[in-house]
Amino acid sequence: MKTFSITDIGRLRETNQDYVYTSDTPVGALPNLFLVADGMGGHNAGDYASKYTVETVVSLLQEFPGDDLKALLSDAIEETNRRLISQAVNDPALFGMGTTLVALVIVDGKALIANVGDSRLYVVNGSNITQITEDHSYVQEMVKIGEMDASEARVSPEKNIITRAIGAEPDVEIDFFERKLKKGDEILMCTDGLTNMVDDEDIRRIIIGQRDIVEKTMKLVQSANENGGRDNISVVLVDPFTD
């Protein structure tokens, strides 16, 4: 397995509210773990929310016993959600904070994915790029009911309104996905600072057009900044089958 990650402030933001974590070695009972979070909230609340969430999930997974990986992820995210809400209640400066979270574990040739919010996970293989996660956002809800098409959603002024987040509600609803991986698959995890600036087909071309995983990751961030860099940009690339 090879992996590389970058988080970048972008061109317009004063702080970076994204936070990423990657480990290709065991984290508790999990054989590996990759996390991407995109915080929201005023002042320092957004960057606090994303960092706290990622670090708490990792800490809990190092403590929790058991071998049901999906249950472990679910328990860690739910407990982190409760703790983040408690943090906000106890500190007025953190009121209203929250964060997206997308998590990946690779085991026995399969990807186990957990998602809350609109940060994304894709699988890229040659001519194909497939978004595995589903955005929890207002515009995605409009697309699902036929009130908006994908091209309209991409440029909508309401595209940053998310309908689920860690820290938003006492009970967090988590989407889980499983994907059988095959040779040539590369996994991309990213915040909307990339996907709002670079469309899926350009993402695919960048990934297949660079020499190695470092160049691919750096070129994705560079392209997002060249297209405006209006938000923080975080990218995690994982090549599951390369030594």
DRENDO-1510 file (C-alpha; in Angstrom, 1 decimal, always signed):
<recs>
REC; n; res; u; v; w
REC; 1; MET; +0.0; +0.0; +0.0 .
REC; 2; LYS; +1.1; +3.5; -0.8 .
REC; 3; THR; -0.5; +6.7; +0.5 .
REC; 4; PHE; +0.1; +10.4; +0.4 .
REC; 5; SER; -1.9; +13.3; +1.7 .
REC; 6; ILE; -1.9; +17.1; +1.6 .
REC; 7; THR; -4.0; +19.8; +3.3 .
REC; 8; ASP; -3.7; +23.3; +1.9 .
REC; 9; ILE; -5.3; +26.6; +3.1 .
REC; 10; GLY; -6.3; +27.6; -0.4 .
REC; 11; ARG; -6.1; +31.2; -1.8 .
REC; 12; LEU; -8.9; +33.0; +0.1 .
REC; 13; ARG; -9.3; +31.6; +3.6 .
REC; 14; GLU; -7.4; +32.9; +6.6 .
REC; 15; THR; -7.4; +29.6; +8.4 .
REC; 16; ASN; -7.4; +25.9; +7.5 .
REC; 17; GLN; -10.5; +24.1; +8.9 .
REC; 18; ASP; -9.6; +20.8; +7.2 .
REC; 19; TYR; -7.9; +18.0; +9.1 .
REC; 20; VAL; -6.6; +14.7; +7.8 .
REC; 21; TYR; -5.2; +11.5; +9.4 .
REC; 22; THR; -3.5; +8.6; +7.6 .
REC; 23; SER; -2.1; +5.4; +9.0 .
REC; 24; ASP; -1.2; +2.3; +6.9 .
REC; 25; THR; -0.4; +0.5; +10.1 .
REC; 26; PRO; -2.9; -0.8; +12.7 .
REC; 27; VAL; -5.0; +1.6; +14.8 .
REC; 28; GLY; -6.5; -0.6; +17.6 .
REC; 29; ALA; -8.3; -3.5; +15.9 .
REC; 30; LEU; -8.3; -1.7; +12.5 .
REC; 31; PRO; -5.5; -2.7; +10.1 .
REC; 32; ASN; -5.2; +0.8; +8.8 .
REC; 33; LEU; -7.2; +4.1; +9.0 .
REC; 34; PHE; -7.7; +7.2; +6.8 .
REC; 35; LEU; -9.8; +10.2; +7.9 .
REC; 36; VAL; -10.7; +13.5; +6.2 .
REC; 37; ALA; -12.7; +16.2; +8.0 .
REC; 38; ASP; -13.9; +19.6; +7.0 .
REC; 39; GLY; -14.8; +21.9; +9.9 .
REC; 40; MET; -17.5; +24.5; +10.0 .
REC; 41; GLY; -18.1; +27.3; +12.5 .
REC; 42; GLY; -17.0; +30.9; +13.2 .
REC; 43; HIS; -13.6; +32.0; +14.4 .
REC; 44; ASN; -11.6; +29.0; +15.6 .
REC; 45; ALA; -14.6; +26.7; +15.9 .
REC; 46; GLY; -14.3; +25.0; +12.5 .
REC; 47; ASP; -10.7; +24.0; +12.8 .
REC; 48; TYR; -11.2; +22.9; +16.4 .
REC; 49; ALA; -14.2; +20.7; +15.3 .
REC; 50; SER; -12.3; +18.9; +12.6 .
REC; 51; LYS; -9.1; +18.4; +14.6 .
REC; 52; TYR; -11.0; +17.3; +17.7 .
REC; 53; THR; -13.2; +14.9; +15.8 .
REC; 54; VAL; -10.3; +13.2; +14.0 .
REC; 55; GLU; -8.1; +12.9; +17.1 .
REC; 56; THR; -11.0; +11.6; +19.2 .
REC; 57; VAL; -12.0; +9.0; +16.7 .
REC; 58; VAL; -8.4; +7.8; +16.5 .
REC; 59; SER; -8.1; +7.7; +20.3 .
REC; 60; LEU; -11.3; +5.8; +20.8 .
REC; 61; LEU; -10.4; +3.2; +18.1 .
REC; 62; GLN; -7.2; +2.6; +19.9 .
REC; 63; GLU; -9.1; +1.8; +23.1 .
REC; 64; PHE; -12.3; +0.0; +21.8 .
REC; 65; PRO; -12.1; -3.9; +21.9 .
REC; 66; GLY; -13.7; -6.1; +19.3 .
REC; 67; ASP; -13.3; -7.3; +15.7 .
REC; 68; ASP; -16.4; -5.9; +14.0 .
REC; 69; LEU; -14.8; -3.1; +12.1 .
REC; 70; LYS; -18.0; -1.4; +11.1 .
REC; 71; ALA; -19.3; -1.5; +14.6 .
REC; 72; LEU; -16.1; -0.1; +15.9 .
REC; 73; LEU; -16.1; +2.8; +13.5 .
REC; 74; SER; -19.8; +3.5; +14.2 .
REC; 75; ASP; -19.3; +3.5; +18.0 .
REC; 76; ALA; -16.2; +5.8; +17.7 .
REC; 77; ILE; -18.0; +8.3; +15.5 .
REC; 78; GLU; -21.1; +8.3; +17.6 .
REC; 79; GLU; -19.2; +8.8; +20.8 .
REC; 80; THR; -17.1; +11.6; +19.2 .
REC; 81; ASN; -20.3; +13.3; +18.1 .
REC; 82; ARG; -21.5; +13.3; +21.7 .
REC; 83; ARG; -18.2; +14.7; +23.0 .
REC; 84; LEU; -18.1; +17.4; +20.3 .
REC; 85; ILE; -21.6; +18.6; +21.2 .
REC; 86; SER; -20.6; +18.6; +24.9 .
REC; 87; GLN; -17.5; +20.8; +24.0 .
REC; 88; ALA; -19.8; +23.3; +22.2 .
REC; 89; VAL; -22.2; +23.4; +25.2 .
REC; 90; ASN; -19.4; +24.1; +27.6 .
REC; 91; ASP; -17.6; +26.8; +25.5 .
REC; 92; PRO; -19.7; +29.6; +23.9 .
REC; 93; ALA; -16.8; +30.3; +21.5 .
REC; 94; LEU; -17.4; +26.9; +20.0 .
REC; 95; PHE; -21.2; +27.2; +19.7 .
REC; 96; GLY; -22.5; +26.1; +16.3 .
REC; 97; MET; -19.3; +24.2; +15.3 .
REC; 98; GLY; -19.4; +20.9; +13.4 .
REC; 99; THR; -17.5; +18.9; +10.8 .
REC; 100; THR; -17.8; +16.5; +8.0 .
REC; 101; LEU; -16.0; +13.2; +8.3 .
REC; 102; VAL; -15.2; +10.5; +5.8 .
REC; 103; ALA; -13.3; +7.4; +7.0 .
REC; 104; LEU; -11.7; +4.5; +5.2 .
REC; 105; VAL; -10.4; +1.1; +6.3 .
REC; 106; ILE; -9.0; -1.4; +3.8 .
REC; 107; VAL; -9.1; -5.0; +4.8 .
REC; 108; ASP; -9.0; -8.2; +2.7 .
REC; 109; GLY; -9.1; -6.4; -0.6 .
REC; 110; LYS; -12.2; -4.4; +0.4 .
REC; 111; ALA; -12.8; -0.8; +1.3 .
REC; 112; LEU; -15.0; -0.1; +4.3 .
REC; 113; ILE; -16.1; +3.6; +4.2 .
REC; 114; ALA; -18.0; +5.7; +6.7 .
REC; 115; ASN; -19.4; +9.1; +5.8 .
REC; 116; VAL; -21.1; +12.1; +7.3 .
REC; 117; GLY; -21.4; +15.4; +5.3 .
REC; 118; ASP; -20.1; +16.3; +1.9 .
REC; 119; SER; -16.5; +15.3; +1.9 .
REC; 120; ARG; -16.0; +12.6; -0.6 .
REC; 121; LEU; -14.4; +9.3; -1.4 .
REC; 122; TYR; -13.8; +8.2; -5.0 .
REC; 123; VAL; -12.4; +5.1; -6.6 .
REC; 124; VAL; -10.3; +5.8; -9.8 .
REC; 125; ASN; -9.3; +3.1; -12.2 .
REC; 126; GLY; -8.0; +4.0; -15.7 .
REC; 127; SER; -11.0; +5.5; -17.6 .
REC; 128; ASN; -13.4; +5.5; -14.7 .
REC; 129; ILE; -13.9; +7.7; -11.7 .
REC; 130; THR; -16.7; +6.6; -9.3 .
REC; 131; GLN; -17.9; +8.6; -6.3 .
REC; 132; ILE; -18.7; +6.1; -3.6 .
REC; 133; THR; -20.0; +8.4; -0.9 .
REC; 134; GLU; -23.2; +10.4; -1.2 .
REC; 135; ASP; -23.1; +14.1; -0.3 .
REC; 136; HIS; -25.3; +15.0; +2.6 .
REC; 137; SER; -26.1; +18.4; +1.2 .
REC; 138; TYR; -29.1; +20.6; +0.3 .
REC; 139; VAL; -28.2; +20.5; -3.4 .
REC; 140; GLN; -27.9; +16.7; -3.4 .
REC; 141; GLU; -31.3; +16.5; -1.9 .
REC; 142; MET; -32.6; +18.7; -4.7 .
REC; 143; VAL; -30.9; +16.5; -7.3 .
REC; 144; LYS; -32.5; +13.4; -5.8 .
REC; 145; ILE; -36.0; +14.7; -6.1 .
REC; 146; GLY; -35.5; +16.1; -9.5 .
REC; 147; GLU; -35.5; +19.8; -8.6 .
REC; 148; MET; -32.0; +20.4; -9.8 .
REC; 149; ASP; -29.5; +18.6; -12.1 .
REC; 150; ALA; -25.9; +17.9; -11.3 .
REC; 151; SER; -24.6; +20.8; -13.4 .
REC; 152; GLU; -26.9; +23.2; -11.6 .
REC; 153; ALA; -25.9; +21.8; -8.2 .
REC; 154; ARG; -22.3; +22.3; -8.9 .
REC; 155; VAL; -22.7; +26.1; -9.3 .
REC; 156; SER; -25.6; +26.7; -6.9 .
REC; 157; PRO; -25.0; +29.3; -4.2 .
REC; 158; GLU; -26.5; +26.8; -1.8 .
REC; 159; LYS; -24.0; +24.0; -2.6 .
REC; 160; ASN; -22.2; +24.5; +0.8 .
REC; 161; ILE; -25.3; +23.8; +2.9 .
REC; 162; ILE; -24.8; +20.4; +4.4 .
REC; 163; THR; -27.6; +18.4; +5.9 .
REC; 164; ARG; -25.5; +16.2; +8.2 .
REC; 165; ALA; -22.4; +16.9; +10.3 .
REC; 166; ILE; -20.6; +15.6; +13.3 .
REC; 167; GLY; -21.7; +17.9; +16.2 .
REC; 168; ALA; -25.0; +19.0; +14.6 .
REC; 169; GLU; -27.4; +16.7; +16.3 .
REC; 170; PRO; -27.3; +14.4; +19.4 .
REC; 171; ASP; -27.8; +11.3; +17.2 .
REC; 172; VAL; -25.6; +11.3; +14.1 .
REC; 173; GLU; -26.6; +9.3; +11.1 .
REC; 174; ILE; -23.7; +7.6; +9.4 .
REC; 175; ASP; -23.6; +6.2; +5.9 .
REC; 176; PHE; -21.6; +3.0; +5.4 .
REC; 177; PHE; -20.3; +1.6; +2.1 .
REC; 178; GLU; -18.3; -1.4; +1.2 .
REC; 179; ARG; -16.4; -1.7; -2.1 .
REC; 180; LYS; -14.4; -4.7; -3.5 .
REC; 181; LEU; -11.1; -3.4; -4.7 .
REC; 182; LYS; -9.3; -4.6; -7.8 .
REC; 183; LYS; -5.8; -4.1; -9.2 .
REC; 184; GLY; -5.4; -0.6; -10.5 .
REC; 185; ASP; -7.9; +1.0; -8.2 .
REC; 186; GLU; -6.7; +4.2; -6.5 .
REC; 187; ILE; -8.8; +5.7; -3.7 .
REC; 188; LEU; -9.2; +9.5; -3.4 .
REC; 189; MET; -10.6; +11.1; -0.3 .
REC; 190; CYS; -11.1; +14.9; -0.3 .
REC; 191; THR; -12.9; +17.9; +1.0 .
REC; 192; ASP; -15.1; +20.1; -1.2 .
REC; 193; GLY; -12.3; +22.6; -1.6 .
REC; 194; LEU; -11.1; +20.2; -4.3 .
REC; 195; THR; -14.4; +19.1; -5.8 .
REC; 196; ASN; -15.9; +22.6; -6.0 .
REC; 197; MET; -12.8; +23.7; -8.0 .
REC; 198; VAL; -12.0; +20.7; -10.2 .
REC; 199; ASP; -14.7; +18.5; -11.8 .
REC; 200; ASP; -14.6; +14.7; -11.6 .
REC; 201; GLU; -13.3; +14.1; -15.1 .
REC; 202; ASP; -10.4; +16.5; -14.6 .
REC; 203; ILE; -9.6; +14.8; -11.3 .
REC; 204; ARG; -9.5; +11.5; -13.1 .
REC; 205; ARG; -7.2; +12.9; -15.8 .
REC; 206; ILE; -4.8; +14.3; -13.2 .
REC; 207; ILE; -4.6; +11.1; -11.3 .
REC; 208; ILE; -3.9; +8.9; -14.3 .
REC; 209; GLY; -1.6; +11.5; -15.9 .
REC; 210; GLN; +1.1; +11.9; -13.2 .
REC; 211; ARG; +4.1; +9.7; -12.5 .
REC; 212; ASP; +3.5; +8.8; -8.8 .
REC; 213; ILE; +1.2; +9.2; -5.9 .
REC; 214; VAL; +3.0; +12.3; -4.6 .
REC; 215; GLU; +2.8; +14.1; -8.0 .
REC; 216; LYS; -0.9; +13.2; -8.3 .
REC; 217; THR; -1.8; +14.6; -4.9 .
REC; 218; MET; +0.2; +17.8; -5.4 .
REC; 219; LYS; -1.2; +18.3; -8.9 .
REC; 220; LEU; -4.8; +18.0; -7.6 .
REC; 221; VAL; -4.2; +20.7; -5.0 .
REC; 222; GLN; -2.4; +22.9; -7.5 .
REC; 223; SER; -5.3; +22.6; -9.9 .
REC; 224; ALA; -7.8; +23.6; -7.2 .
REC; 225; ASN; -5.8; +26.7; -6.4 .
REC; 226; GLU; -5.3; +27.6; -10.1 .
REC; 227; ASN; -9.1; +27.4; -10.5 .
REC; 228; GLY; -9.7; +29.8; -7.7 .
REC; 229; GLY; -8.7; +28.1; -4.4 .
REC; 230; ARG; -11.8; +29.5; -2.7 .
REC; 231; ASP; -11.7; +27.0; +0.2 .
REC; 232; ASN; -9.3; +24.8; +2.1 .
REC; 233; ILE; -8.2; +21.8; +0.0 .
REC; 234; SER; -7.4; +18.4; +1.5 .
REC; 235; VAL; -6.5; +15.3; -0.6 .
REC; 236; VAL; -5.7; +11.8; +0.6 .
REC; 237; LEU; -4.6; +9.3; -2.1 .
REC; 238; VAL; -4.3; +5.6; -1.4 .
REC; 239; ASP; -3.0; +2.9; -3.7 .
REC; 240; PRO; -4.0; -0.3; -2.0 .
REC; 241; PHE; -2.0; -2.7; -4.3 .
REC; 242; THR; +1.4; -1.0; -4.6 .
REC; 243; ASP; +4.3; -2.0; -2.3 .
</recs>
